[in-house]
């Protein structure tokens, strides 16, 4: 698929400027104008197709969190904001990029990424929500598509990969350089025209969405101000978020003045926000001992809830260090004290599973699935435990019962491929592994898996037809991408 011919212009300057020049040019950089309220430049179907291709390309350029609890949390915040935006029916997709840099970005099709580093930098849930609301506004106001009109000489996969590299900026310099080469090879000029007007509009509309979602409007100027003040410590290594979202005194003043028009009230953080921050702190830590000391020092500080979160973080640190007995003791106490909290029950079951105490782990997961029937993260962990415990048929049945949205995730395809492999159904296993590779931007590997599936002895006419169709689709897309390299 190709888009209509036009001046597809997406500047690579952010990714390719030398660091010193970037520091000087921050005040000149403004947000992208990539939208068209009429939808004339790109149809809704093209928008969704480009968005899906963009997301696949991201998987091949950065690490996107596959942790079910983290994904469930960030999606819950995002969907709450989307519901209260001015286009509540728009199909948004929210995800976490496992990068320490402070960054967030909105891509085509409503794909909004938030870096783990940004989440850990926030000091309140409303601050995180304010950044996400700002990105949601860029999508709803169609800032993205006014510049991204079309590309007459770039195929869909190449256009998506190029846009991904540009939006990631200095997170992936090699990818940005490759994108530039693709543009030059296709004789297509890319440029994003950044305007302060659209940045201001995203602030204004985002704050309305933030307040309508019952988050603190004052968190937006508070977070911006703290980021601005922190730049003195970064030197030339300015966070990517500040490169693409320049914060000026006037912008802070404008958002603060707007925020003050809303009535003041308390906006307590959810427990989910605190638990996800604790989990990300452990996952991203370079030294497990240091992160354990971090939580140890906070076991007697703050409110009772904060101390409980520190115990949870301490348990995660012990589990990460494979100190199963210590982790089990912590999580068992938390699960007993807070039986209503799914994260504690799951953490205890996960610890027993990692310690290879399969019967007890399975029993705990089964209980958790019954107690929290709407919690997809618990369901996915339970399915993983079934596979590790050697019960692939039960895992397969549970996978088939998950909601359609979960069935589009890479983790779902990977688990289903494993289940069919354990059931000695190689054709189905290779088929779903191919889908996993495709979703994560590895089309060549997807083609290889389809070809392996076609050689399987357990092939039937129905499955053979599916494999033929998918192979043709994958090869056509790979050929489109190859022509523009």
C-alpha distance (Angstrom), angle and dihedral (degrees) to the residues before:
residue distance angle dihedral
X1 . . .
X2 3.81 . .
X3 3.76 130.0 .
X4 3.79 126.0 -124.2
X5 3.82 115.3 -75.9
X6 3.79 113.7 -94.4
X7 3.79 143.8 119.1
X8 3.79 99.4 -60.5
X9 3.78 98.4 -173.3
X10 3.79 121.7 177.1
X11 3.81 115.2 160.3
X12 3.78 118.2 -134.6
X13 3.78 91.2 -164.5
X14 3.81 94.6 109.9
X15 3.75 93.1 55.7
X16 3.78 96.8 39.9
X17 3.82 105.4 39.7
X18 3.81 113.8 107.4
X19 3.79 110.6 -107.2
X20 3.79 94.7 -109.5
X21 3.79 92.4 50.9
X22 3.81 89.9 48.3
X23 3.79 90.3 56.1
X24 3.81 90.1 53.0
X25 3.80 94.7 44.4
X26 3.82 98.4 49.4
X27 3.79 94.2 103.5
X28 3.79 90.9 52.5
X29 3.81 95.6 53.5
X30 3.76 117.3 94.2
X31 3.76 135.7 174.7
X32 3.78 125.4 -78.5
X33 3.77 122.5 -92.3
X34 3.79 101.1 -149.5
X35 3.76 109.7 146.4
X36 3.75 147.6 81.4
X37 3.79 120.7 -154.6
X38 3.77 92.1 -148.6
X39 3.77 93.7 53.8
X40 3.80 89.7 -132.4
X41 3.79 95.7 128.9
X42 3.78 96.3 54.9
X43 3.80 126.9 10.9
X44 3.82 121.9 -128.2
X45 3.80 89.6 -110.4
X46 3.82 91.7 51.9
X47 3.78 89.7 45.8
X48 3.81 92.8 55.3
X49 3.80 92.5 43.3
X50 3.79 91.4 50.7
X51 3.79 90.6 46.2
X52 3.80 92.6 53.4
X53 3.82 90.7 47.8
X54 3.81 90.0 47.3
X55 3.82 91.0 52.8
X56 3.81 92.2 48.2
X57 3.79 89.6 51.7
X58 3.80 91.6 50.2
X59 3.81 90.0 59.6
X60 3.79 89.4 60.3
X61 3.81 93.2 49.3
X62 3.82 105.9 40.9
X63 3.80 139.1 15.0
X64 3.81 110.3 -94.9
X65 3.79 115.2 -163.6
X66 3.79 114.4 -104.8
X67 3.80 92.5 -177.8
X68 3.80 105.2 126.3
X69 3.81 95.1 -148.0
X70 3.80 94.0 49.8
X71 3.79 91.7 46.1
X72 3.80 92.1 47.9
X73 3.80 91.7 51.2
X74 3.81 98.0 47.6
X75 3.80 90.2 45.7
X76 3.81 91.5 51.5
X77 3.82 91.1 54.5
X78 3.80 92.0 44.1
X79 3.79 95.8 48.2
X80 3.80 91.0 47.8
X81 3.80 88.7 55.5
X82 3.81 92.8 43.1
X83 3.81 91.3 52.2
X84 3.80 89.8 55.3
X85 3.81 95.7 42.9
X86 3.81 123.7 99.1
X87 3.84 90.3 -99.1
X88 3.81 103.3 45.1
X89 3.80 93.5 166.2
X90 3.80 95.0 58.4
X91 3.84 112.9 118.0
X92 3.81 101.6 -120.3
X93 3.81 123.4 -176.9
X94 3.80 120.8 -159.4
X95 3.79 126.9 -167.2
X96 3.80 143.4 161.9
X97 3.80 122.9 -117.8
X98 3.79 111.4 -150.3
X99 3.79 97.0 -132.0
X100 3.81 128.6 122.4
X101 3.80 93.0 -140.5
X102 3.80 116.2 104.4
X103 3.78 102.8 -113.2
X104 3.80 146.3 128.3
X105 3.80 129.5 177.6
X106 3.79 143.2 179.4
X107 3.79 119.6 -134.6
X108 3.80 133.0 -174.7
X109 3.78 119.9 -64.2
X110 3.80 93.2 29.2
X111 3.81 95.7 -68.8
X112 3.81 105.4 155.4
X113 3.79 121.2 -174.8
X114 3.80 127.4 -164.0
X115 3.80 121.5 -169.3
X116 3.79 118.9 -128.3
X117 3.81 86.4 -128.8
X118 3.79 91.3 60.9
X119 3.80 92.3 48.8
X120 3.80 90.9 52.2
X121 3.82 91.1 47.3
X122 3.80 93.5 56.9
X123 3.79 116.3 93.0
X124 3.80 96.7 -161.8
X125 3.78 136.3 31.0
X126 3.80 90.6 -120.1
X127 3.81 89.0 59.6
X128 3.80 90.5 56.7
X129 3.81 89.9 45.5
X130 3.82 90.8 50.0
X131 3.81 91.9 58.3
X132 3.79 91.6 46.3
X133 3.82 91.5 47.1
X134 3.80 89.0 52.8
X135 3.82 90.7 53.1
X136 3.81 91.2 45.5
X137 3.81 87.8 54.8
X138 3.80 91.1 54.6
X139 3.79 87.4 57.9
X140 3.80 98.5 42.6
X141 3.81 92.0 46.9
X142 3.81 88.3 48.7
X143 3.80 94.0 -128.0
X144 3.79 89.6 149.4
X145 3.79 97.9 59.3
X146 3.77 104.3 47.2
X147 3.79 89.5 76.6
X148 3.79 97.0 28.5
X149 3.77 94.4 70.4
X150 3.79 101.7 144.9
X151 3.79 145.3 -61.5
X152 3.76 119.0 -123.0
X153 3.81 94.2 -172.7
X154 3.80 101.9 35.4
X155 3.77 124.3 78.1
X156 3.79 121.3 -134.2
X157 3.84 95.0 -100.2
X158 3.80 92.0 48.0
X159 3.80 93.4 46.5
X160 3.81 90.4 48.6
X161 3.81 93.3 47.9
X162 3.79 91.3 47.6
X163 3.79 93.2 50.0
X164 3.80 90.3 47.8
X165 3.80 92.0 52.5
X166 3.80 92.0 48.4
X167 3.80 95.8 48.1
X168 3.80 90.6 47.3
X169 3.81 88.3 53.3
X170 3.77 114.4 172.0
X171 3.78 92.2 1.5
X172 3.78 86.8 83.6
X173 3.83 111.2 20.9
X174 3.81 92.7 167.9
X175 3.80 91.1 54.0
X176 3.78 91.2 47.7
X177 3.81 90.4 51.3
X178 3.81 90.0 49.7
X179 3.80 89.1 50.3
X180 3.78 90.3 53.0
X181 3.81 90.5 51.6
X182 3.82 89.9 50.7
X183 3.80 90.2 52.5
X184 3.78 92.6 49.2
X185 3.80 91.6 47.2
X186 3.80 90.1 52.8
X187 3.81 93.5 44.7
X188 3.79 89.2 -126.9
X189 3.80 123.0 139.4
X190 3.81 117.0 -139.6
X191 3.79 125.1 -164.3
X192 3.79 136.3 155.9
X193 3.79 114.3 -151.0
X194 3.79 106.5 -147.5
X195 3.79 117.4 -155.2
X196 3.78 129.9 -172.5
X197 3.79 87.9 -146.5
X198 3.77 91.9 66.9
X199 3.78 91.9 43.2
X200 3.80 88.5 54.6
X201 3.79 90.1 46.6
X202 3.81 90.7 52.3
X203 3.82 88.9 51.1
X204 3.80 92.5 49.7
X205 3.80 97.4 44.1
X206 3.79 91.7 38.9
X207 3.79 91.7 54.3
X208 3.80 90.7 52.2
X209 3.78 89.5 52.1
X210 3.80 90.6 45.8
X211 3.79 93.6 53.0
X212 3.81 92.3 42.9
X213 3.81 88.6 54.4
X214 3.83 91.1 54.3
X215 3.79 96.8 -107.5
X216 3.79 125.0 131.6
X217 3.85 111.3 -88.7
X218 3.82 89.1 -159.1
X219 3.78 89.8 64.6
X220 3.82 90.9 76.1
X221 3.85 97.8 63.3
X222 3.82 89.9 35.9
X223 3.79 92.4 57.4
X224 3.81 93.2 42.2
X225 3.80 90.8 50.6
X226 3.79 93.4 50.1
X227 3.80 90.8 49.5
X228 3.80 90.8 50.0
X229 3.79 92.1 49.9
X230 3.79 91.6 47.4
X231 3.81 93.4 57.5
X232 3.80 90.2 83.3
X233 3.81 87.9 69.6
X234 3.80 95.8 48.7
X235 3.81 98.7 60.1
X236 3.78 107.5 -175.5
X237 3.81 92.5 -14.6
X238 3.81 94.2 83.5
X239 3.85 114.8 174.8
X240 3.79 113.1 -99.8
X241 3.81 89.9 -122.8
X242 3.82 89.7 63.7
X243 3.79 92.1 47.6
X244 3.79 92.3 56.7
X245 3.83 96.7 29.6
X246 3.83 105.4 39.2
X247 3.80 111.9 -160.6
X248 3.79 116.2 -147.7
X249 3.79 131.4 178.5
X250 3.80 90.4 -110.5
X251 3.79 91.8 51.4
X252 3.80 91.5 51.0
X253 3.81 89.9 47.1
X254 3.81 91.7 49.6
X255 3.81 94.4 50.0
X256 3.80 92.2 44.0
X257 3.78 91.8 51.2
X258 3.79 90.6 49.0
X259 3.80 91.8 47.2
X260 3.80 92.1 52.9
X261 3.80 90.3 63.6
X262 3.81 88.6 70.4
X263 3.83 119.8 82.4
X264 3.78 113.8 -100.3
X265 3.80 119.8 -115.2
X266 3.79 139.5 143.4
X267 3.81 118.8 -83.8
X268 3.81 107.8 -168.5
X269 3.80 118.5 -160.0
X270 3.78 116.4 -108.3
X271 3.79 117.7 -114.6
X272 3.80 87.5 -121.3
X273 3.82 90.6 62.1
X274 3.79 92.2 51.9
X275 3.81 93.6 46.0
X276 3.81 93.4 49.0
X277 3.81 90.6 50.2
X278 3.81 89.4 51.1
X279 3.80 91.0 49.7
X280 3.81 93.4 47.6
X281 3.79 90.5 48.5
X282 3.81 90.0 57.0
X283 3.81 95.8 41.8
X284 3.81 93.9 49.3
X285 3.81 96.9 40.5
X286 3.80 115.6 118.1
X287 3.81 91.0 -155.8
X288 3.82 120.9 39.3
X289 3.80 92.2 -162.2
X290 3.81 91.5 55.7
X291 3.79 93.8 50.6
X292 3.81 89.9 47.7
X293 3.83 88.7 54.0
X294 3.81 88.8 49.1
X295 3.80 92.5 58.1
X296 3.82 92.8 37.4
X297 3.80 90.1 59.1
X298 3.81 90.4 53.6
X299 3.79 99.5 48.7
X300 3.81 90.9 97.5
X301 3.82 98.7 34.4
X302 3.79 134.2 89.9
X303 3.79 129.0 1.5
X304 3.78 124.6 -20.5
X305 3.81 89.8 -101.7
X306 3.80 91.6 51.2
X307 3.80 90.7 50.0
X308 3.80 89.3 50.4
X309 3.80 90.4 52.0
X310 3.82 89.0 51.0
X311 3.81 89.4 53.6
X312 3.81 88.6 51.7
X313 3.80 90.8 49.8
X314 3.79 90.0 48.5
X315 3.80 89.8 52.3
X316 3.80 91.1 50.3
X317 3.80 90.2 50.4
X318 3.81 90.4 51.8
X319 3.79 91.2 48.1
X320 3.81 90.4 48.7
X321 3.81 87.8 53.6
X322 3.85 89.2 48.9
X323 3.79 91.6 -116.3
X324 3.78 90.1 144.0
X325 3.81 99.6 171.6
X326 3.79 93.2 51.7
X327 3.81 91.7 46.3
X328 3.81 92.0 46.6
X329 3.80 91.7 52.8
X330 3.81 92.0 52.5
X331 3.80 96.3 44.7
X332 3.80 94.2 43.7
X333 3.80 89.8 55.3
X334 3.81 92.2 46.7
X335 3.81 92.5 47.9
X336 3.80 90.9 50.7
X337 3.81 93.8 46.9
X338 3.83 94.4 43.8
X339 3.81 108.4 29.5
X340 3.82 90.1 162.4
X341 3.82 92.8 63.9
X342 3.82 114.0 91.8
X343 3.83 94.8 -165.0
X344 3.81 92.8 62.2
X345 3.80 93.8 47.8
X346 3.81 90.8 47.7
X347 3.81 92.6 47.3
X348 3.81 91.2 53.6
X349 3.81 92.2 48.2
X350 3.82 90.6 45.7
X351 3.81 91.0 52.5
X352 3.80 92.2 52.0
X353 3.80 90.1 46.5
X354 3.81 92.4 51.9
X355 3.81 88.4 48.1
X356 3.85 86.9 53.6
X357 3.79 94.1 -117.2
X358 3.79 88.5 140.5
X359 3.84 103.3 168.6
X360 3.81 94.2 52.4
X361 3.82 92.4 41.2
X362 3.80 91.3 51.7
X363 3.80 91.6 47.9
X364 3.80 91.2 51.7
X365 3.80 92.7 47.4
X366 3.82 91.5 48.7
X367 3.80 89.5 52.0
X368 3.81 91.3 47.5
X369 3.82 92.6 50.2
X370 3.80 89.6 53.0
X371 3.81 93.0 45.5
X372 3.82 94.8 45.3
X373 3.83 104.0 33.0
X374 3.82 94.1 164.9
X375 3.79 95.7 49.5
X376 3.81 107.3 104.7
X377 3.81 92.6 -177.6
X378 3.80 90.8 61.1
X379 3.80 90.6 46.8
X380 3.80 92.5 52.6
X381 3.80 92.0 48.6
X382 3.80 89.6 49.3
X383 3.81 90.5 52.5
X384 3.81 89.9 50.2
X385 3.80 89.2 52.2
X386 3.82 91.1 51.0
X387 3.81 90.0 55.2
X388 3.79 93.3 47.3
X389 3.79 90.2 48.0
X390 3.82 91.4 52.9
X391 3.82 101.2 -106.3
X392 3.83 103.9 121.2
X393 3.82 96.9 157.7
X394 3.80 91.9 57.8
X395 3.81 88.2 46.5
X396 3.80 91.1 51.6
X397 3.80 93.0 50.2
X398 3.79 91.8 49.2
X399 3.79 91.0 48.6
X400 3.78 91.2 52.9
X401 3.81 89.6 53.3
X402 3.81 95.2 56.4
X403 3.80 119.1 108.0
X404 3.84 118.3 -90.4
X405 3.80 93.9 -109.3
X406 3.81 91.8 58.9
X407 3.81 89.8 46.2
X408 3.82 89.1 66.2
X409 3.81 93.5 58.5
X410 3.83 123.0 104.8
X411 3.81 90.8 -125.4
X412 3.81 90.7 57.6
X413 3.82 92.6 53.4
X414 3.80 91.3 46.6
X415 3.80 93.6 50.1
X416 3.79 92.5 46.7
X417 3.81 90.9 49.5
X418 3.81 89.0 52.0
X419 3.80 92.1 48.0
X420 3.81 92.8 52.2
X421 3.81 90.8 45.2
X422 3.82 90.3 54.1
X423 3.82 88.3 48.2
X424 3.83 89.2 54.1
X425 3.81 91.9 -117.7
X426 3.77 96.8 134.3
X427 3.81 97.9 172.6
X428 3.80 92.6 57.3
X429 3.79 90.9 41.8
X430 3.80 92.9 54.8
X431 3.81 90.2 43.4
X432 3.81 94.0 57.6
X433 3.78 93.0 39.5
X434 3.81 86.2 56.1
X435 3.81 89.5 53.9
X436 3.80 89.5 49.3
X437 3.80 91.4 52.9
X438 3.81 91.7 46.6
X439 3.81 93.7 50.9
X440 3.79 90.2 50.1
X441 3.80 93.3 52.0
X442 3.81 98.6 -101.3
X443 3.79 101.6 122.5
X444 3.80 95.5 160.1
X445 3.79 91.4 56.3
X446 3.80 88.9 46.8
X447 3.82 89.4 56.0
X448 3.81 90.4 50.0
X449 3.81 91.7 51.7
X450 3.81 92.2 50.0
X451 3.80 90.1 51.8
X452 3.80 90.3 50.0
X453 3.80 89.4 49.6
X454 3.81 90.3 52.7
X455 3.82 89.2 57.3
X456 3.80 93.7 52.9
X457 3.79 119.4 116.7
X458 3.82 93.5 -137.9
X459 3.82 93.4 64.0
X460 3.82 119.2 132.9
X461 3.81 131.3 -171.8
X462 3.82 94.9 -100.3
X463 3.80 94.5 50.0
X464 3.80 91.3 42.0
X465 3.82 89.8 57.4
X466 3.80 91.1 50.7
X467 3.80 91.7 48.9
X468 3.80 92.3 49.7
X469 3.78 91.5 51.6
X470 3.82 93.5 47.4
X471 3.80 92.8 46.3
X472 3.79 90.7 52.8
X473 3.80 90.8 48.1
X474 3.81 94.2 48.5
X475 3.80 93.6 45.6
X476 3.80 92.8 49.1
X477 3.79 91.0 51.7
X478 3.80 92.0 46.6
X479 3.80 89.8 50.3
X480 3.82 91.0 50.9
X481 3.77 90.2 52.0
X482 3.81 92.3 46.0
X483 3.79 92.9 53.6
X484 3.79 90.9 59.1
X485 3.80 98.1 45.4
